Amino acid sequence: MQEGVQNLVIPIQNQVESLDSNNVHHNNNTTYCWLTQEDVLRYLLNSIGVFSPTPGNPINTLGVIDTKNLFAVCYDDPASSILDLLALSLIYQSSVAIVDPNGKFGGEISPVMLNSYDESVVPAIATLSAGDLTAYIDCGGPPEDLVQLVKERVKEKVEEQNMLELLGDETTRTGLTSWSSFSSSCSSDEEFCSGKNWKLGGYSARVGRRSEAIVCYRWSSLVAVMIQALSHRVSYVWVVEEDGTLTGIVTFQGMLKVFRDHLKSMC
């Protein structure tokens, strides 16, 4: 897990059948338990005294702040620019930060949040800025002014490509068909661009709290950051300066490395 594995399936031999939903039974009567990074961190938090004084130290003294795998886009960047970064953030169980031109942290877009919507969010990703997209997919539903903006921009795209269609380019015709489809859907189905048809399975309290990103400071203690992450059910915490400038991220993977190094030093 310290090397990046997010989940483990552990065989439990000669175990009496359990009603625990995390356990899976197979024909060979072996019980398998699903173990996550969060499970391990919760266990370590319950045994935090064993690792004293390391967990009480500031995170900037423990080498736990990750600046290399920090995924961020500017508020005014196209929303579509976050897609490749979201794919990378899945690997590290993090998300994509939104910053202003001065580097100040303004929010986040996570794979979990984006997955709570269906295809209705596609026109918004294609037409809005990254900053506007955060408001569009927030837990309360998109503001009416952004819904109207998406509709207008989709129509503008269709009008532009109507002019280009005279060139007879196959790519242009394909793009025109896509934009025309968006425009038709926005006009005929109010829910398509209103954001009302999110996936009910993904729209939960967990998605709702994602509208407010969790942050800490470089002088925050490791145990405090652990408690923040575990209490909010996230696998990362953003690190900011007093003025709000984004400087890094602390992930479960980084936390596990600190505890592993501590245990190795005790041997």
Number of C-alpha atoms within 10 A of each C-alpha: 15 15 9 14 12 16 13 13 13 12 15 14 10 9 11 10 12 11 8 8 8 10 18 17 14 8 6 6 14 17 20 18 17 14 15 14 20 19 13 14 22 14 11 16 17 10 11 17 12 12 16 11 9 19 23 15 16 19 25 15 13 16 13 22 22 15 13 8 13 20 19 20 21 22 23 15 17 18 22 17 15 23 13 9 18 21 13 16 18 14 12 18 19 27 27 23 26 25 23 17 11 10 17 19 25 18 23 25 26 22 17 18 23 18 16 19 20 15 14 19 22 14 21 27 20 17 20 21 18 27 23 20 24 23 17 24 21 20 20 12 15 20 15 12 10 18 20 14 14 24 22 14 17 23 19 14 16 20 15 12 19 15 9 14 17 10 11 9 10 10 10 16 17 12 15 20 14 13 21 19 14 21 23 15 17 23 14 10 11 12 14 22 26 22 22 15 16 21 13 10 9 16 16 13 9 15 17 14 16 20 19 12 19 18 20 20 21 21 13 15 19 23 18 15 25 24 14 18 21 17 9 15 13 20 20 26 23 26 26 19 16 9 8 16 16 25 18 21 25 27 21 26 22 21 24 20 17 19 18 12 10 15 12 8 8 7 5
